[in-house]
Amino acid sequence: MPLNKSRRNGDIPLMSLDITGGTFLMGTNSAESFPQDGEGPVRRITLDAFAIAPYAVTNADFTVFVEETGYKTENEGA
C-alpha cells in the first residue's frame, strides 16, 4: 500500500493509503452477531480502489475541514 503525502495541516502532513479494489466476503453468520448493524449475514462485496487516512481524524483536523469547506453534519442539517 503506497503512502501518499497530500496537503499539510499545520506541521502535520496529511497522508493516505491507496487500497486496491476487489471482491471479498464481508460479515458473519455467528448467532452472536448483530445483523441490524450490518454484521451479517456473510455476503460477497466488491469495492472500487480508494484512499484512506492511516489514522483517525482528530477534532482539530475536523474543525479545520469544517472551516475550510463549510461542511454541515447530518445533525446540523447538511
N, CA, C and O atoms as a Tripos MOL2 file, in Angstrom:
@<TRIPOS>MOLECULE
protein
  312   311    78     0     0
PROTEIN
NO_CHARGES

@<TRIPOS>ATOM
      1 N           0.8330   -1.1720    0.0000 N.3       1 MET1
      2 CA          0.0000    0.0000    0.0000 C.3       1 MET1
      3 C           0.8790    1.2370    0.0000 C.2       1 MET1
      4 O           1.5600    1.5070    0.9900 O.2       1 MET1
      5 N           0.8790    1.9850   -1.0750 N.am      2 PRO2
      6 CA          1.6890    3.2030   -1.1160 C.3       2 PRO2
      7 C           1.1200    4.2630   -0.1750 C.2       2 PRO2
      8 O          -0.0950    4.4090   -0.0470 O.2       2 PRO2
      9 N           2.0000    4.9850    0.4660 N.am      3 LEU3
     10 CA          1.6130    6.0820    1.3410 C.3       3 LEU3
     11 C           1.7580    7.3650    0.5460 C.2       3 LEU3
     12 O           2.8380    7.6710    0.0410 O.2       3 LEU3
     13 N           0.6740    8.1130    0.4360 N.am      4 ASN4
     14 CA          0.6720    9.3490   -0.3340 C.3       4 ASN4
     15 C           0.6330   10.5390    0.6030 C.2       4 ASN4
     16 O          -0.2240   10.6160    1.4830 O.2       4 ASN4
     17 N           1.5550   11.4620    0.4180 N.am      5 LYS5
     18 CA          1.5190   12.7090    1.1850 C.3       5 LYS5
     19 C           0.7480   13.7180    0.3520 C.2       5 LYS5
     20 O           1.0570   13.9390   -0.8190 O.2       5 LYS5
     21 N          -0.2520   14.3240    0.9620 N.am      6 SER6
     22 CA         -1.0140   15.3420    0.2570 C.3       6 SER6
     23 C          -0.7340   16.6870    0.9000 C.2       6 SER6
     24 O           0.4140   16.9780    1.2340 O.2       6 SER6
     25 N          -1.7380   17.5010    1.0810 N.am      7 ARG7
     26 CA         -1.5160   18.8270    1.6620 C.3       7 ARG7
     27 C          -1.1280   18.6990    3.1230 C.2       7 ARG7
     28 O          -1.2050   17.6130    3.6990 O.2       7 ARG7
     29 N          -0.7190   19.7820    3.7110 N.am      8 ARG8
     30 CA         -0.3040   19.7710    5.1160 C.3       8 ARG8
     31 C          -1.3440   20.4920    5.9670 C.2       8 ARG8
     32 O          -1.9610   21.4590    5.5190 O.2       8 ARG8
     33 N          -1.5310   20.0210    7.1860 N.am      9 ASN9
     34 CA         -2.4000   20.6550    8.1620 C.3       9 ASN9
     35 C          -1.4750   21.1410    9.2760 C.2       9 ASN9
     36 O          -1.0890   20.3610   10.1460 O.2       9 ASN9
     37 N          -1.1270   22.3960    9.2540 N.am     10 GLY10
     38 CA         -0.1410   22.9040   10.2040 C.3      10 GLY10
     39 C           1.1860   22.2410    9.9050 C.2      10 GLY10
     40 O           1.6650   22.3010    8.7730 O.2      10 GLY10
     41 N           1.7930   21.6070   10.9030 N.am     11 ASP11
     42 CA          3.0670   20.9310   10.7170 C.3      11 ASP11
     43 C           2.9010   19.4400   10.4430 C.2      11 ASP11
     44 O           3.8930   18.7260   10.3050 O.2      11 ASP11
     45 N           1.6560   18.9600   10.3620 N.am     12 ILE12
     46 CA          1.4160   17.5290   10.1960 C.3      12 ILE12
     47 C           1.0210   17.2380    8.7560 C.2      12 ILE12
     48 O           0.0070   17.7510    8.2820 O.2      12 ILE12
     49 N           1.8080   16.4200    8.0450 N.am     13 PRO13
     50 CA          1.4100   16.0870    6.6790 C.3      13 PRO13
     51 C           0.1810   15.1800    6.7030 C.2      13 PRO13
     52 O           0.1210   14.2170    7.4680 O.2      13 PRO13
     53 N          -0.7950   15.5010    5.8570 N.am     14 LEU14
     54 CA         -1.9690   14.6420    5.7240 C.3      14 LEU14
     55 C          -1.6360   13.5780    4.6930 C.2      14 LEU14
     56 O          -1.2580   13.8980    3.5660 O.2      14 LEU14
     57 N          -1.7720   12.3170    5.0720 N.am     15 MET15
     58 CA         -1.3820   11.2130    4.2130 C.3      15 MET15
     59 C          -2.5640   10.3050    3.9530 C.2      15 MET15
     60 O          -3.5600   10.3370    4.6750 O.2      15 MET15
     61 N          -2.4460    9.4960    2.9180 N.am     16 SER16
     62 CA         -3.4670    8.4990    2.6530 C.3      16 SER16
     63 C          -2.8040    7.2200    2.1490 C.2      16 SER16
     64 O          -1.7130    7.2370    1.5800 O.2      16 SER16
     65 N          -3.4980    6.1240    2.3780 N.am     17 LEU17
     66 CA         -3.0540    4.8270    1.8880 C.3      17 LEU17
     67 C          -3.9300    4.4430    0.7100 C.2      17 LEU17
     68 O          -5.1540    4.5580    0.7830 O.2      17 LEU17
     69 N          -3.3220    3.9910   -0.3640 N.am     18 ASP18
     70 CA         -4.0770    3.5160   -1.5160 C.3      18 ASP18
     71 C          -4.4880    2.0690   -1.2630 C.2      18 ASP18
     72 O          -3.6370    1.2180   -1.0020 O.2      18 ASP18
     73 N          -5.7740    1.7890   -1.3400 N.am     19 ILE19
     74 CA         -6.3120    0.4500   -1.1410 C.3      19 ILE19
     75 C          -6.7840   -0.0750   -2.4880 C.2      19 ILE19
     76 O          -7.5710    0.5710   -3.1790 O.2      19 ILE19
     77 N          -6.2980   -1.2470   -2.8480 N.am     20 THR20
     78 CA         -6.6840   -1.8630   -4.1150 C.3      20 THR20
     79 C          -8.1140   -2.3700   -4.0070 C.2      20 THR20
     80 O          -8.4840   -2.9750   -3.0000 O.2      20 THR20
     81 N          -8.9070   -2.1320   -5.0190 N.am     21 GLY21
     82 CA        -10.2760   -2.6350   -5.0330 C.3      21 GLY21
     83 C         -10.3000   -4.1400   -5.2350 C.2      21 GLY21
     84 O          -9.2780   -4.7530   -5.5420 O.2      21 GLY21
     85 N         -11.4610   -4.7230   -5.0620 N.am     22 GLY22
     86 CA        -11.6110   -6.1510   -5.2710 C.3      22 GLY22
     87 C         -12.8750   -6.6740   -4.6330 C.2      22 GLY22
     88 O         -13.6970   -5.9150   -4.1210 O.2      22 GLY22
     89 N         -13.0140   -7.9860   -4.6730 N.am     23 THR23
     90 CA        -14.1800   -8.6650   -4.1230 C.3      23 THR23
     91 C         -13.7570   -9.4900   -2.9130 C.2      23 THR23
     92 O         -12.7080  -10.1350   -2.9350 O.2      23 THR23
     93 N         -14.5590   -9.4720   -1.8670 N.am     24 PHE24
     94 CA        -14.2570  -10.2380   -0.6640 C.3      24 PHE24
     95 C         -15.5590  -10.6120    0.0440 C.2      24 PHE24
     96 O         -16.6280  -10.0950   -0.2810 O.2      24 PHE24
     97 N         -15.4500  -11.5190    1.0140 N.am     25 LEU25
     98 CA        -16.6070  -11.8860    1.8230 C.3      25 LEU25
     99 C         -16.6080  -11.0190    3.0700 C.2      25 LEU25
    100 O         -15.6040  -10.9310    3.7770 O.2      25 LEU25
    101 N         -17.7470  -10.3770    3.3380 N.am     26 MET26
    102 CA        -17.8770   -9.4830    4.4810 C.3      26 MET26
    103 C         -19.0120   -9.9780    5.3630 C.2      26 MET26
    104 O         -20.0250  -10.4660    4.8630 O.2      26 MET26
    105 N         -18.8440   -9.8520    6.6660 N.am     27 GLY27
    106 CA        -19.9010  -10.1940    7.5950 C.3      27 GLY27
    107 C         -19.6400  -11.4950    8.3210 C.2      27 GLY27
    108 O         -18.5640  -12.0850    8.2170 O.2      27 GLY27
    109 N         -20.6410  -11.9270    9.0550 N.am     28 THR28
    110 CA        -20.5410  -13.1570    9.8380 C.3      28 THR28
    111 C         -21.9070  -13.8190    9.8930 C.2      28 THR28
    112 O         -22.9390  -13.1560    9.7810 O.2      28 THR28
    113 N         -21.9000  -15.1250   10.0640 N.am     29 ASN29
    114 CA        -23.1340  -15.8750   10.2670 C.3      29 ASN29
    115 C         -23.2690  -16.3150   11.7180 C.2      29 ASN29
    116 O         -24.1120  -17.1560   12.0310 O.2      29 ASN29
    117 N         -22.4550  -15.7610   12.6030 N.am     30 SER30
    118 CA        -22.4700  -16.1170   14.0170 C.3      30 SER30
    119 C         -23.8170  -15.7660   14.6450 C.2      30 SER30
    120 O         -24.4070  -14.7290   14.3400 O.2      30 SER30
    121 N         -24.2880  -16.6350   15.5160 N.am     31 ALA31
    122 CA        -25.5260  -16.3680   16.2490 C.3      31 ALA31
    123 C         -25.3690  -15.1730   17.1820 C.2      31 ALA31
    124 O         -26.3680  -14.6010   17.6200 O.2      31 ALA31
    125 N         -24.1480  -14.7910   17.4910 N.am     32 GLU32
    126 CA        -23.8900  -13.6630   18.3800 C.3      32 GLU32
    127 C         -23.7210  -12.3380   17.6370 C.2      32 GLU32
    128 O         -23.4000  -11.3200   18.2500 O.2      32 GLU32
    129 N         -23.9320  -12.3470   16.3370 N.am     33 SER33
    130 CA        -23.7670  -11.1190   15.5530 C.3      33 SER33
    131 C         -25.0140  -10.2440   15.6610 C.2      33 SER33
    132 O         -26.0490  -10.6650   16.1780 O.2      33 SER33
    133 N         -24.8880   -9.0230   15.1620 N.am     34 PHE34
    134 CA        -25.9900   -8.0770   15.1380 C.3      34 PHE34
    135 C         -26.2820   -7.6960   13.6830 C.2      34 PHE34
    136 O         -25.7230   -6.7220   13.1790 O.2      34 PHE34
    137 N         -27.1610   -8.4630   12.9950 N.am     35 PRO35
    138 CA        -27.4580   -8.1750   11.5890 C.3      35 PRO35
    139 C         -27.9560   -6.7480   11.3700 C.2      35 PRO35
    140 O         -27.6960   -6.1670   10.3160 O.2      35 PRO35
    141 N         -28.6660   -6.1700   12.3420 N.am     36 GLN36
    142 CA        -29.1660   -4.8030   12.1990 C.3      36 GLN36
    143 C         -28.0280   -3.7810   12.1420 C.2      36 GLN36
    144 O         -28.2340   -2.6500   11.7010 O.2      36 GLN36
    145 N         -26.8340   -4.1730   12.5830 N.am     37 ASP37
    146 CA        -25.6520   -3.3110   12.4960 C.3      37 ASP37
    147 C         -24.8300   -3.6060   11.2490 C.2      37 ASP37
    148 O         -23.7500   -3.0420   11.0710 O.2      37 ASP37
    149 N         -25.3270   -4.4790   10.3910 N.am     38 GLY38
    150 CA        -24.6040   -4.8130    9.1700 C.3      38 GLY38
    151 C         -23.5470   -5.8830    9.3570 C.2      38 GLY38
    152 O         -22.7290   -6.1030    8.4630 O.2      38 GLY38
    153 N         -23.5460   -6.5640   10.5170 N.am     39 GLU39
    154 CA        -22.5220   -7.5820   10.7810 C.3      39 GLU39
    155 C         -22.7910   -8.8800   10.0260 C.2      39 GLU39
    156 O         -21.8620   -9.6580    9.8100 O.2      39 GLU39
    157 N         -23.9930   -9.1290    9.6330 N.am     40 GLY40
    158 CA        -24.3030  -10.3840    8.9550 C.3      40 GLY40
    159 C         -25.5240  -10.2020    8.0900 C.2      40 GLY40
    160 O         -26.2260   -9.1950    8.1790 O.2      40 GLY40
    161 N         -25.7660  -11.1720    7.2650 N.am     41 PRO41
    162 CA        -25.0170  -12.4130    7.0740 C.3      41 PRO41
    163 C         -23.7760  -12.1770    6.2200 C.2      41 PRO41
    164 O         -23.5420  -11.0730    5.7280 O.2      41 PRO41
    165 N         -22.9810  -13.2450    6.0530 N.am     42 VAL42
    166 CA        -21.8280  -13.1790    5.1540 C.3      42 VAL42
    167 C         -22.3460  -12.9090    3.7470 C.2      42 VAL42
    168 O         -23.2920  -13.5530    3.2920 O.2      42 VAL42
    169 N         -21.7240  -11.9570    3.0610 N.am     43 ARG43
    170 CA        -22.1010  -11.6590    1.6770 C.3      43 ARG43
    171 C         -20.8800  -11.2160    0.8980 C.2      43 ARG43
    172 O         -19.9080  -10.7270    1.4740 O.2      43 ARG43
    173 N         -20.9300  -11.3880   -0.4110 N.am     44 ARG44
    174 CA        -19.8430  -11.0100   -1.3030 C.3      44 ARG44
    175 C         -19.9650   -9.5180   -1.6060 C.2      44 ARG44
    176 O         -21.0200   -9.0460   -2.0290 O.2      44 ARG44
    177 N         -18.8810   -8.7840   -1.3870 N.am     45 ILE45
    178 CA        -18.8370   -7.3350   -1.5910 C.3      45 ILE45
    179 C         -17.7330   -7.0140   -2.5970 C.2      45 ILE45
    180 O         -16.6530   -7.6030   -2.5560 O.2      45 ILE45
    181 N         -18.0120   -6.0850   -3.4880 N.am     46 THR46
    182 CA        -16.9990   -5.6050   -4.4200 C.3      46 THR46
    183 C         -16.8120   -4.1100   -4.2030 C.2      46 THR46
    184 O         -17.7720   -3.3400   -4.2320 O.2      46 THR46
    185 N         -15.5630   -3.7100   -3.9850 N.am     47 LEU47
    186 CA        -15.2290   -2.3010   -3.7750 C.3      47 LEU47
    187 C         -14.2970   -1.8120   -4.8660 C.2      47 LEU47
    188 O         -13.4260   -2.5470   -5.3300 O.2      47 LEU47
    189 N         -14.4870   -0.5600   -5.2730 N.am     48 ASP48
    190 CA        -13.5290    0.0960   -6.1480 C.3      48 ASP48
    191 C         -12.2970    0.4540   -5.3190 C.2      48 ASP48
    192 O         -12.3610    0.4810   -4.0900 O.2      48 ASP48
    193 N         -11.1970    0.7230   -5.9740 N.am     49 ALA49
    194 CA         -9.9980    1.1970   -5.2810 C.3      49 ALA49
    195 C         -10.3240    2.5330   -4.6030 C.2      49 ALA49
    196 O         -11.1380    3.3080   -5.1060 O.2      49 ALA49
    197 N          -9.6860    2.7940   -3.4610 N.am     50 PHE50
    198 CA         -9.9160    4.0480   -2.7540 C.3      50 PHE50
    199 C          -8.6920    4.3840   -1.9150 C.2      50 PHE50
    200 O          -7.7810    3.5690   -1.7650 O.2      50 PHE50
    201 N          -8.6870    5.5870   -1.3760 N.am     51 ALA51
    202 CA         -7.6130    6.0190   -0.4850 C.3      51 ALA51
    203 C          -8.2280    6.3190    0.8720 C.2      51 ALA51
    204 O          -9.3570    6.8010    0.9610 O.2      51 ALA51
    205 N          -7.4740    6.0270    1.9290 N.am     52 ILE52
    206 CA         -7.9620    6.2480    3.2890 C.3      52 ILE52
    207 C          -6.8100    6.7400    4.1560 C.2      52 ILE52
    208 O          -5.6570    6.3650    3.9440 O.2      52 ILE52
    209 N          -7.1300    7.5760    5.1250 N.am     53 ALA53
    210 CA         -6.1060    8.0610    6.0510 C.3      53 ALA53
    211 C          -5.6720    6.9200    6.9630 C.2      53 ALA53
    212 O          -6.5030    6.1050    7.3640 O.2      53 ALA53
    213 N          -4.3880    6.8470    7.2980 N.am     54 PRO54
    214 CA         -3.9190    5.7690    8.1610 C.3      54 PRO54
    215 C          -4.2270    5.9960    9.6440 C.2      54 PRO54
    216 O          -4.0120    5.1010   10.4610 O.2      54 PRO54
    217 N          -4.7220    7.1680    9.9940 N.am     55 TYR55
    218 CA         -5.0120    7.4990   11.3860 C.3      55 TYR55
    219 C          -6.4070    8.0950   11.4920 C.2      55 TYR55
    220 O          -6.9440    8.6270   10.5200 O.2      55 TYR55
    221 N          -6.9840    8.0010   12.6750 N.am     56 ALA56
    222 CA         -8.2950    8.5940   12.9240 C.3      56 ALA56
    223 C          -8.2130   10.1130   12.7840 C.2      56 ALA56
    224 O          -7.1610   10.7060   13.0220 O.2      56 ALA56
    225 N          -9.3110   10.7310   12.4020 N.am     57 VAL57
    226 CA         -9.3900   12.1840   12.2980 C.3      57 VAL57
    227 C          -9.5330   12.7540   13.7090 C.2      57 VAL57
    228 O         -10.3750   12.3000   14.4840 O.2      57 VAL57
    229 N          -8.7200   13.7350   14.0340 N.am     58 THR58
    230 CA         -8.8260   14.3860   15.3400 C.3      58 THR58
    231 C          -9.9060   15.4700   15.2830 C.2      58 THR58
    232 O         -10.3140   15.8970   14.2030 O.2      58 THR58
    233 N         -10.3500   15.8980   16.4350 N.am     59 ASN59
    234 CA        -11.3020   17.0050   16.4800 C.3      59 ASN59
    235 C         -10.7150   18.2490   15.8340 C.2      59 ASN59
    236 O         -11.4230   18.9840   15.1460 O.2      59 ASN59
    237 N          -9.4220   18.4910   16.0490 N.am     60 ALA60
    238 CA         -8.7640   19.6630   15.4500 C.3      60 ALA60
    239 C          -8.7570   19.5570   13.9330 C.2      60 ALA60
    240 O          -9.0340   20.5380   13.2430 O.2      60 ALA60
    241 N          -8.4400   18.3670   13.4010 N.am     61 ASP61
    242 CA         -8.4620   18.1700   11.9430 C.3      61 ASP61
    243 C          -9.8700   18.3910   11.3930 C.2      61 ASP61
    244 O         -10.0380   19.0280   10.3530 O.2      61 ASP61
    245 N         -10.8830   17.8650   12.0910 N.am     62 PHE62
    246 CA        -12.2600   18.0180   11.6270 C.3      62 PHE62
    247 C         -12.6640   19.4880   11.6430 C.2      62 PHE62
    248 O         -13.3610   19.9490   10.7390 O.2      62 PHE62
    249 N         -12.2330   20.2210   12.6570 N.am     63 THR63
    250 CA        -12.5320   21.6560   12.7340 C.3      63 THR63
    251 C         -11.9380   22.3940   11.5390 C.2      63 THR63
    252 O         -12.6030   23.2390   10.9420 O.2      63 THR63
    253 N         -10.6970   22.0840   11.1870 N.am     64 VAL64
    254 CA        -10.0670   22.7120   10.0160 C.3      64 VAL64
    255 C         -10.8760   22.3840    8.7590 C.2      64 VAL64
    256 O         -11.1380   23.2670    7.9430 O.2      64 VAL64
    257 N         -11.2700   21.1210    8.6040 N.am     65 PHE65
    258 CA        -12.0670   20.7010    7.4520 C.3      65 PHE65
    259 C         -13.3730   21.4900    7.3770 C.2      65 PHE65
    260 O         -13.7360   21.9840    6.3090 O.2      65 PHE65
    261 N         -14.0800   21.6130    8.5020 N.am     66 VAL66
    262 CA        -15.3570   22.3390    8.5350 C.3      66 VAL66
    263 C         -15.1440   23.7990    8.1830 C.2      66 VAL66
    264 O         -15.9100   24.3680    7.4060 O.2      66 VAL66
    265 N         -14.1110   24.4100    8.7490 N.am     67 GLU67
    266 CA        -13.8410   25.8290    8.4650 C.3      67 GLU67
    267 C         -13.4790   26.0590    7.0050 C.2      67 GLU67
    268 O         -13.8660   27.0730    6.4240 O.2      67 GLU67
    269 N         -12.7390   25.1260    6.4020 N.am     68 GLU68
    270 CA        -12.3000   25.2900    5.0090 C.3      68 GLU68
    271 C         -13.3980   24.9810    4.0040 C.2      68 GLU68
    272 O         -13.3970   25.5290    2.9020 O.2      68 GLU68
    273 N         -14.3410   24.1060    4.3690 N.am     69 THR69
    274 CA        -15.3340   23.6560    3.3880 C.3      69 THR69
    275 C         -16.7600   24.1080    3.6800 C.2      69 THR69
    276 O         -17.6130   24.0520    2.7950 O.2      69 THR69
    277 N         -17.0350   24.5570    4.9080 N.am     70 GLY70
    278 CA        -18.3980   24.9080    5.2820 C.3      70 GLY70
    279 C         -19.2760   23.6750    5.4920 C.2      70 GLY70
    280 O         -20.5020   23.7820    5.5040 O.2      70 GLY70
    281 N         -18.6640   22.5220    5.6550 N.am     71 TYR71
    282 CA        -19.3910   21.2650    5.8230 C.3      71 TYR71
    283 C         -20.3550   21.3270    7.0070 C.2      71 TYR71
    284 O         -20.0390   21.8930    8.0530 O.2      71 TYR71
    285 N         -21.5370   20.7330    6.8230 N.am     72 LYS72
    286 CA        -22.5260   20.6070    7.8900 C.3      72 LYS72
    287 C         -22.7840   19.1360    8.1350 C.2      72 LYS72
    288 O         -22.9570   18.3710    7.1860 O.2      72 LYS72
    289 N         -22.8120   18.7290    9.4000 N.am     73 THR73
    290 CA        -23.1140   17.3370    9.7290 C.3      73 THR73
    291 C         -24.6120   17.0890    9.5300 C.2      73 THR73
    292 O         -25.3920   18.0300    9.3800 O.2      73 THR73
    293 N         -25.0030   15.8010    9.5300 N.am     74 GLU74
    294 CA        -26.4320   15.4710    9.4030 C.3      74 GLU74
    295 C         -27.2250   16.1450   10.5250 C.2      74 GLU74
    296 O         -28.3460   16.6030   10.3040 O.2      74 GLU74
    297 N         -26.6530   16.2060   11.7080 N.am     75 ASN75
    298 CA        -27.3280   16.8090   12.8480 C.3      75 ASN75
    299 C         -27.5260   18.3160   12.6560 C.2      75 ASN75
    300 O         -28.4570   18.9000   13.2090 O.2      75 ASN75
    301 N         -26.6540   18.9310   11.8770 N.am     76 GLU76
    302 CA        -26.7380   20.3800   11.6380 C.3      76 GLU76
    303 C         -27.5750   20.7010   10.4050 C.2      76 GLU76
    304 O         -27.7300   21.8660   10.0370 O.2      76 GLU76
    305 N         -28.1070   19.6740    9.7770 N.am     77 GLY77
    306 CA        -28.9520   19.9090    8.6020 C.3      77 GLY77
    307 C         -28.1670   20.0730    7.3270 C.2      77 GLY77
    308 O         -28.3520   21.0380    6.5850 O.2      77 GLY77
    309 N         -27.2680   19.1030    7.0720 N.am     78 ALA78
    310 CA        -26.4540   19.1240    5.8580 C.3      78 ALA78
    311 C         -27.3010   19.2640    4.6910 C.2      78 ALA78
    312 O         -26.8020   19.3020    3.5660 O.2      78 ALA78
@<TRIPOS>BOND
     1     1     2 1
     2     2     3 1
     3     3     4 2
     4     3     5 am
     5     5     6 1
     6     6     7 1
     7     7     8 2
     8     7     9 am
     9     9    10 1
    10    10    11 1
    11    11    12 2
    12    11    13 am
    13    13    14 1
    14    14    15 1
    15    15    16 2
    16    15    17 am
    17    17    18 1
    18    18    19 1
    19    19    20 2
    20    19    21 am
    21    21    22 1
    22    22    23 1
    23    23    24 2
    24    23    25 am
    25    25    26 1
    26    26    27 1
    27    27    28 2
    28    27    29 am
    29    29    30 1
    30    30    31 1
    31    31    32 2
    32    31    33 am
    33    33    34 1
    34    34    35 1
    35    35    36 2
    36    35    37 am
    37    37    38 1
    38    38    39 1
    39    39    40 2
    40    39    41 am
    41    41    42 1
    42    42    43 1
    43    43    44 2
    44    43    45 am
    45    45    46 1
    46    46    47 1
    47    47    48 2
    48    47    49 am
    49    49    50 1
    50    50    51 1
    51    51    52 2
    52    51    53 am
    53    53    54 1
    54    54    55 1
    55    55    56 2
    56    55    57 am
    57    57    58 1
    58    58    59 1
    59    59    60 2
    60    59    61 am
    61    61    62 1
    62    62    63 1
    63    63    64 2
    64    63    65 am
    65    65    66 1
    66    66    67 1
    67    67    68 2
    68    67    69 am
    69    69    70 1
    70    70    71 1
    71    71    72 2
    72    71    73 am
    73    73    74 1
    74    74    75 1
    75    75    76 2
    76    75    77 am
    77    77    78 1
    78    78    79 1
    79    79    80 2
    80    79    81 am
    81    81    82 1
    82    82    83 1
    83    83    84 2
    84    83    85 am
    85    85    86 1
    86    86    87 1
    87    87    88 2
    88    87    89 am
    89    89    90 1
    90    90    91 1
    91    91    92 2
    92    91    93 am
    93    93    94 1
    94    94    95 1
    95    95    96 2
    96    95    97 am
    97    97    98 1
    98    98    99 1
    99    99   100 2
   100    99   101 am
   101   101   102 1
   102   102   103 1
   103   103   104 2
   104   103   105 am
   105   105   106 1
   106   106   107 1
   107   107   108 2
   108   107   109 am
   109   109   110 1
   110   110   111 1
   111   111   112 2
   112   111   113 am
   113   113   114 1
   114   114   115 1
   115   115   116 2
   116   115   117 am
   117   117   118 1
   118   118   119 1
   119   119   120 2
   120   119   121 am
   121   121   122 1
   122   122   123 1
   123   123   124 2
   124   123   125 am
   125   125   126 1
   126   126   127 1
   127   127   128 2
   128   127   129 am
   129   129   130 1
   130   130   131 1
   131   131   132 2
   132   131   133 am
   133   133   134 1
   134   134   135 1
   135   135   136 2
   136   135   137 am
   137   137   138 1
   138   138   139 1
   139   139   140 2
   140   139   141 am
   141   141   142 1
   142   142   143 1
   143   143   144 2
   144   143   145 am
   145   145   146 1
   146   146   147 1
   147   147   148 2
   148   147   149 am
   149   149   150 1
   150   150   151 1
   151   151   152 2
   152   151   153 am
   153   153   154 1
   154   154   155 1
   155   155   156 2
   156   155   157 am
   157   157   158 1
   158   158   159 1
   159   159   160 2
   160   159   161 am
   161   161   162 1
   162   162   163 1
   163   163   164 2
   164   163   165 am
   165   165   166 1
   166   166   167 1
   167   167   168 2
   168   167   169 am
   169   169   170 1
   170   170   171 1
   171   171   172 2
   172   171   173 am
   173   173   174 1
   174   174   175 1
   175   175   176 2
   176   175   177 am
   177   177   178 1
   178   178   179 1
   179   179   180 2
   180   179   181 am
   181   181   182 1
   182   182   183 1
   183   183   184 2
   184   183   185 am
   185   185   186 1
   186   186   187 1
   187   187   188 2
   188   187   189 am
   189   189   190 1
   190   190   191 1
   191   191   192 2
   192   191   193 am
   193   193   194 1
   194   194   195 1
   195   195   196 2
   196   195   197 am
   197   197   198 1
   198   198   199 1
   199   199   200 2
   200   199   201 am
   201   201   202 1
   202   202   203 1
   203   203   204 2
   204   203   205 am
   205   205   206 1
   206   206   207 1
   207   207   208 2
   208   207   209 am
   209   209   210 1
   210   210   211 1
   211   211   212 2
   212   211   213 am
   213   213   214 1
   214   214   215 1
   215   215   216 2
   216   215   217 am
   217   217   218 1
   218   218   219 1
   219   219   220 2
   220   219   221 am
   221   221   222 1
   222   222   223 1
   223   223   224 2
   224   223   225 am
   225   225   226 1
   226   226   227 1
   227   227   228 2
   228   227   229 am
   229   229   230 1
   230   230   231 1
   231   231   232 2
   232   231   233 am
   233   233   234 1
   234   234   235 1
   235   235   236 2
   236   235   237 am
   237   237   238 1
   238   238   239 1
   239   239   240 2
   240   239   241 am
   241   241   242 1
   242   242   243 1
   243   243   244 2
   244   243   245 am
   245   245   246 1
   246   246   247 1
   247   247   248 2
   248   247   249 am
   249   249   250 1
   250   250   251 1
   251   251   252 2
   252   251   253 am
   253   253   254 1
   254   254   255 1
   255   255   256 2
   256   255   257 am
   257   257   258 1
   258   258   259 1
   259   259   260 2
   260   259   261 am
   261   261   262 1
   262   262   263 1
   263   263   264 2
   264   263   265 am
   265   265   266 1
   266   266   267 1
   267   267   268 2
   268   267   269 am
   269   269   270 1
   270   270   271 1
   271   271   272 2
   272   271   273 am
   273   273   274 1
   274   274   275 1
   275   275   276 2
   276   275   277 am
   277   277   278 1
   278   278   279 1
   279   279   280 2
   280   279   281 am
   281   281   282 1
   282   282   283 1
   283   283   284 2
   284   283   285 am
   285   285   286 1
   286   286   287 1
   287   287   288 2
   288   287   289 am
   289   289   290 1
   290   290   291 1
   291   291   292 2
   292   291   293 am
   293   293   294 1
   294   294   295 1
   295   295   296 2
   296   295   297 am
   297   297   298 1
   298   298   299 1
   299   299   300 2
   300   299   301 am
   301   301   302 1
   302   302   303 1
   303   303   304 2
   304   303   305 am
   305   305   306 1
   306   306   307 1
   307   307   308 2
   308   307   309 am
   309   309   310 1
   310   310   311 1
   311   311   312 2
@<TRIPOS>SUBSTRUCTURE
     1 MET1         2 RESIDUE 1 A MET
     2 PRO2         6 RESIDUE 1 A PRO
     3 LEU3        10 RESIDUE 1 A LEU
     4 ASN4        14 RESIDUE 1 A ASN
     5 LYS5        18 RESIDUE 1 A LYS
     6 SER6        22 RESIDUE 1 A SER
     7 ARG7        26 RESIDUE 1 A ARG
     8 ARG8        30 RESIDUE 1 A ARG
     9 ASN9        34 RESIDUE 1 A ASN
    10 GLY10       38 RESIDUE 1 A GLY
    11 ASP11       42 RESIDUE 1 A ASP
    12 ILE12       46 RESIDUE 1 A ILE
    13 PRO13       50 RESIDUE 1 A PRO
    14 LEU14       54 RESIDUE 1 A LEU
    15 MET15       58 RESIDUE 1 A MET
    16 SER16       62 RESIDUE 1 A SER
    17 LEU17       66 RESIDUE 1 A LEU
    18 ASP18       70 RESIDUE 1 A ASP
    19 ILE19       74 RESIDUE 1 A ILE
    20 THR20       78 RESIDUE 1 A THR
    21 GLY21       82 RESIDUE 1 A GLY
    22 GLY22       86 RESIDUE 1 A GLY
    23 THR23       90 RESIDUE 1 A THR
    24 PHE24       94 RESIDUE 1 A PHE
    25 LEU25       98 RESIDUE 1 A LEU
    26 MET26      102 RESIDUE 1 A MET
    27 GLY27      106 RESIDUE 1 A GLY
    28 THR28      110 RESIDUE 1 A THR
    29 ASN29      114 RESIDUE 1 A ASN
    30 SER30      118 RESIDUE 1 A SER
    31 ALA31      122 RESIDUE 1 A ALA
    32 GLU32      126 RESIDUE 1 A GLU
    33 SER33      130 RESIDUE 1 A SER
    34 PHE34      134 RESIDUE 1 A PHE
    35 PRO35      138 RESIDUE 1 A PRO
    36 GLN36      142 RESIDUE 1 A GLN
    37 ASP37      146 RESIDUE 1 A ASP
    38 GLY38      150 RESIDUE 1 A GLY
    39 GLU39      154 RESIDUE 1 A GLU
    40 GLY40      158 RESIDUE 1 A GLY
    41 PRO41      162 RESIDUE 1 A PRO
    42 VAL42      166 RESIDUE 1 A VAL
    43 ARG43      170 RESIDUE 1 A ARG
    44 ARG44      174 RESIDUE 1 A ARG
    45 ILE45      178 RESIDUE 1 A ILE
    46 THR46      182 RESIDUE 1 A THR
    47 LEU47      186 RESIDUE 1 A LEU
    48 ASP48      190 RESIDUE 1 A ASP
    49 ALA49      194 RESIDUE 1 A ALA
    50 PHE50      198 RESIDUE 1 A PHE
    51 ALA51      202 RESIDUE 1 A ALA
    52 ILE52      206 RESIDUE 1 A ILE
    53 ALA53      210 RESIDUE 1 A ALA
    54 PRO54      214 RESIDUE 1 A PRO
    55 TYR55      218 RESIDUE 1 A TYR
    56 ALA56      222 RESIDUE 1 A ALA
    57 VAL57      226 RESIDUE 1 A VAL
    58 THR58      230 RESIDUE 1 A THR
    59 ASN59      234 RESIDUE 1 A ASN
    60 ALA60      238 RESIDUE 1 A ALA
    61 ASP61      242 RESIDUE 1 A ASP
    62 PHE62      246 RESIDUE 1 A PHE
    63 THR63      250 RESIDUE 1 A THR
    64 VAL64      254 RESIDUE 1 A VAL
    65 PHE65      258 RESIDUE 1 A PHE
    66 VAL66      262 RESIDUE 1 A VAL
    67 GLU67      266 RESIDUE 1 A GLU
    68 GLU68      270 RESIDUE 1 A GLU
    69 THR69      274 RESIDUE 1 A THR
    70 GLY70      278 RESIDUE 1 A GLY
    71 TYR71      282 RESIDUE 1 A TYR
    72 LYS72      286 RESIDUE 1 A LYS
    73 THR73      290 RESIDUE 1 A THR
    74 GLU74      294 RESIDUE 1 A GLU
    75 ASN75      298 RESIDUE 1 A ASN
    76 GLU76      302 RESIDUE 1 A GLU
    77 GLY77      306 RESIDUE 1 A GLY
    78 ALA78      310 RESIDUE 1 A ALA
